Amino acid sequence: MRIFQQYLDKSLRYYSILVVCIAITGMGYVFSSEPAIAQALEAGKAEIITAQAEGAASQDRIDSLDDQTNRLESEYKAVLQQLETLRVYNQQLRDLIANQEAERVQVNIDIDRVTTIDREVIPLMLRMVDALDQFVELDVPFLINERRERVTRLRQTMLRSDASPAEKFRRVLESYQIENEYGRTIEGYQGQVVNNAGQQLTVDFLRIGRVAFIYKTLDDSELSRWNRQTRAWESLDNDYLVDVKRGLSIARQQVAPDLVLLPIEAAEGGAQ
């Protein structure tokens, strides 16, 4: 605005000069000669041309300033928009940081609890392994080597530093589940046995849960069952041989399930 006002003042001054020149020209017919008039007109004309040039330059500067103002205004609005976007983003980050801090506190609490649980669970697992070991030794001696090896592997797992408490506990539970399944299944397999005469024989074992554990020699010459009370083998009458063979075939899924008559040990320890 100040530049425009300066341009307006100069224009008024130049127009005043022109009027004065015209007046002088009129008076020149009376007081001056023709060369003086021409010189005054040329001087006024030059002033007017200079004023017009300066006015055009001033207008260009005004236009340039207007463009700069518009550009600065656009940039200012863009900066305001970015500022608002950053404000929303920063608020989101603050919320995330607050949630992460809450989770960190909870994780630290859980870690403390896990440490306490480890101190309580590990002794429990060791007692469970000891109990399983004792159970296997006192139980009917079917698959005895396999079951003893399972207990040995459990003890080795308990000593492993790279095994987590959860992994150790899972292994212990699996071993208990396997032992539990033995009580609900029947099985027939070949193995080695030392009979009452001290002879090592290859025999067919028949296990029915934990209530009957019987073997017969491959030539059917000897038939015995395990006595839980005496913890020794006792001979069976050969009258049971046909049922033992049928039981082995059923256990090996060679025939359909059927009724077999076998001697089992009742709860009170009497033979049935």
KAUR-V534981 format. One record per helix or strand. SS is the DSSP state (A for helix, B for strand). FROM is the first residue (numbers start at 1). TO is the last residue. If there is no record, write none. Layout:
SS|FROM|TO  SS|FROM|TO
This chain:
A|2|31  A|34|138  A|144|158  A|165|182  B|186|194  B|200|208  B|212|217  B|223|227  B|232|235  A|238|251  B|265|265  B|271|271
